[in-house]
Amino acid sequence: MDRLFGTEGVTGTAVTELTCELVMSLGRALVNTLTKKLKHKITVFIGRDTRKSSDLLESALTAGICSAGADVCRLGVVPAAAVAYLVKINDDADAGIMISSPGNGFEINGLKFYSSTGYRISDDMEDEIQKTVSMNGANSVVSGNKIGTATDYNDAQWDYLRYMLKTARAIVSDFTGVRVVIDTANGSGCTAAENLFSALGARCFMINNQPDGVNINDKCGISYIGSLSKTVRSKRADVGLSFDSDTGRCIVIDENGDILDGDKIMAVIALDAKNNGTLKKDAVVVTSAANIGFNHFAAANRICVRSSKSGEKYIMEKLLDGGYVLGGEPNGRLLYPEESTTSDGLLTGIRILSIIKKTGIKISKLASVMEQYPQVMMNVCIPPHLKEIWKNNSEITDLIERRQKNLGSNGRIIVRENPSESVISVIAEGKNFEEINGYVIEITDVIKKNTKINSLE
């Protein structure tokens, strides 16, 4: 069996790939795994987004968990961070699961698993759950009065929002006078985002906040900022906030309608924290996906950059191990370990609005501290039997080395394989777009010549 778990948990086309049977089995496997370690009856919290399939998968998951002898507490439609927070603060919660696939359309869904501490479960636990799923008969079930029960947590969103309000007010008193347009991607943050920022005094203009089960991430959210950019300009707003469908990621739009990705957002927040003396060890955690412009910004402002593997779980591990307070990726997934055990786009919104409010400076000016270097990427599909072998081809490696030497410290070239697909990604960053674009084309042509296949752009 191929590995079920990816960086976003277990995902697939709902019902046909992520089947009800698989979801039930995953629920039972989680309970069986926890039962080996704990001596009391297990309780699992479940949250979901607004996808049409989320109700169905919640029912299948509940059935699997209860049939294994554990109880379920249904949180309803909440941001993923709410699941992590509520699992952490409730002593009777042993695990949490968010039903969502944040970057995909309504037909795709997924399960993200959280431990009782509110952090994503470990790789070892994922492997143990998968092993249990793959072993026929290992997912033991119970009967009679040992069957678990399902209840509803009616105040789940408000308990989470009360914590968020407390967190925000520790940074700034309120957001009165700040005009913000919010795009919730017709996802799990539709009511939470408006309730939070309105309660803090911001003037909120909501878009894409009318979910119907199929319009989630449909030409909205962090991948489609056109309508948000237009609305920010038409409403003369100070800023726009765009979330993914489980509200874990946030992209910012400045007052001119221009995008601030995760790197620029982190630059603004990191510099503010450093100036305020709250950026512990004057360091941030990034991945190899970070724009080279961020490294130049950090060096100019005496901020240390620490590297991590891609993915929330690994960034959080690096943050906790090093005692750092800020990390993230260009896709808008930022982590604040002092406030949350998981990525929370609402926290990013709070940080950005608080900086605008405290400084009175336009977000475009704040973001100008970092120069975004142009980036070009092309993917090349290779036959499975040639995976890794291309790295020993001197024609390819010598060309990469020469072009990297040409760029020097003002650019970089990254050539890497996708671990789950037979695809090589060729990425170049630098100040001159024509130069890096030419290098990428040149390198991909050499790879194609040596592997005799076509590119996927």
Disulfide bonds with the S-S distance in Angstrom:
none
